[in-house]
């Protein structure tokens, strides 16, 4: 999942910090639970293509967002 979400790592007992960029860092989304994310309809194919390259089983559902969820996703666009 490092390639998907990104990862922070340290070396030399925390002396050096490094962030590895993840695929989802450029896509506005909201992670609900482990393995459950909400994203925009137009980003769906990009994410499914990425996950499909790992031979994963994916289920897609349409979800009606609350105004709070919409505000949080909008923050990523600005």
C-alpha positions in Angstrom: 0.0 0.0 0.0 3.1 2.3 0.1 2.8 2.9 -3.6 -0.9 3.7 -3.2 -1.1 6.0 -0.2 2.6 7.0 0.2 4.8 6.4 3.2 6.8 8.4 5.8 10.1 6.6 6.8 13.0 7.4 9.0 16.5 6.2 9.3 19.3 6.5 11.9 16.9 6.3 14.8 14.7 9.1 13.5 17.6 11.4 12.5 16.6 11.5 8.8 13.0 11.6 7.6 11.8 10.9 4.1 8.4 10.8 2.4 7.7 8.5 -0.5 5.0 9.9 -2.7 1.9 7.7 -3.2 -0.5 7.4 -6.1 -3.5 8.8 -4.1 -1.7 11.9 -3.0 -2.7 13.7 -6.2 -6.3 12.5 -6.2 -8.9 14.1 -3.8 -10.3 11.3 -1.7 -11.5 10.4 1.8 -10.4 7.2 3.4 -13.2 5.7 5.5 -11.9 2.4 6.7 -9.1 0.1 5.7 -9.7 -0.6 2.0 -12.6 1.8 1.7 -12.2 5.2 0.0 -14.5 7.8 -1.4 -13.3 9.7 -4.5 -14.8 11.6 -7.4 -16.4 9.7 -10.3 -14.0 11.2 -12.8 -11.0 9.7 -10.9 -12.5 6.2 -10.6 -10.9 4.8 -13.8 -7.4 6.0 -12.8 -7.7 4.3 -9.4 -9.2 1.1 -10.8 -6.4 0.9 -13.5 -3.8 1.3 -10.8 -5.3 -1.3 -8.5 -6.0 -3.6 -11.5 -2.3 -3.8 -12.1 -2.0 -5.7 -8.8 -4.8 -8.2 -9.7 -7.0 -7.0 -6.8 -10.7 -7.5 -6.6 -12.4 -4.1 -6.4 -16.0 -3.2 -5.7 -17.5 0.1 -6.8 -20.5 1.7 -5.2 -22.1 5.1 -5.7 -22.3 7.1 -2.4 -24.2 10.3 -1.6 -21.7 12.6 0.2 -22.6 14.7 3.2 -21.9 18.5 2.9 -18.9 18.0 5.3 -17.5 15.3 2.9 -17.9 17.6 -0.1 -16.2 20.5 1.7 -13.2 18.2 2.6 -12.9 17.0 -1.0 -13.1 20.6 -2.3 -10.2 21.6 -0.1 -7.9 19.4 -2.2 -8.9 21.3 -5.4 -8.0 24.8 -4.1 
